[in-house]
Amino acid sequence: MSTRGKLALVYGLLGVLVAACSGLSAQPPSPTATQAAMGAMVGQAGSTDYAPLVRGYYAGEQVLFIHTEASDQQVAEMLTTMMGPQVVLVPELARAPVLLVANVYVFTNGVSGDGPFGFQPDIFDSVPGDAGYRPLREIHLVEWIATATVVELRSIDELRAAEARNDLTIRVTGIVVNMPILAWPGGHR
């Protein structure tokens, strides 16, 4: 990817992430019986010390995730500026074995929304409990073609169907971000 392309990706992701985080109103899950029994822990950090939750989609339903590390310096800086807590640069993530990396689909145009470029939220290909779940995600950029009828997609099946109709293109970036999912359909941590 050219330097110009990386800069466009970084600034675009920054804008989308800022937009996504500013309107997010996720409620934290209720504590489990064990957590409630533990009570407040000494030295417990305030909620502003943690990465904010970001909304995405999996299988037609909402998921909540965070960004913790990125393989690309510009992406790490953009996410840090956008999200608050430091997103750590770990270039070696880009060399993670394929078996350790899942995919995330990030829209660069289309329906306006909470995604990193100001368009719809990201789509994930797996969640905790799935055989293919991995918190490391390779960014795949999704772009609608000019003649397509643009709609919000919420699942890999919908994404693949649009791709099969030649309504959009998907570009692999080689950039890997640690994006653990914290809440998903039927579960949470």
Stockholm file with secondary structure:
# STOCKHOLM 1.0

chainA/1-189         MSTRGKLALVYGLLGVLVAACSGLSAQPPSPTATQAAMGAMVGQAGSTDYAPLVRGYYAGEQVLFIHTEASDQQVAEMLTTMMGPQVVLVPELARAPVLLVANVYVFTNGVSGDGPFGFQPDIFDSVPGDAGYRPLREIHLVEWIATATVVELRSIDELRAAEARNDLTIRVTGIVVNMPILAWPGGHR
#=GR chainA/1-189 SS CCHHHHHHHHHHHHHHHHHHHHTCCCCCCCCCHHHHHHCSCTTCCCGGGSCCCEEEEETTEEEEECCCEESSHHHHHHHHHHHSSCCEECGGGGGCCGGGCEEEEEESSSSBSSSTTSBSCCEESCCTTSTTCCSEEEEEEEEECTTSCCCCCCSHHHHHHHHHTTSEEEEEEEEEEECCEEEETTEEC
#=GC SS_cons         CCHHHHHHHHHHHHHHHHHHHHTCCCCCCCCCHHHHHHCSCTTCCCGGGSCCCEEEEETTEEEEECCCEESSHHHHHHHHHHHSSCCEECGGGGGCCGGGCEEEEEESSSSBSSSTTSBSCCEESCCTTSTTCCSEEEEEEEEECTTSCCCCCCSHHHHHHHHHTTSEEEEEEEEEEECCEEEETTEEC
//
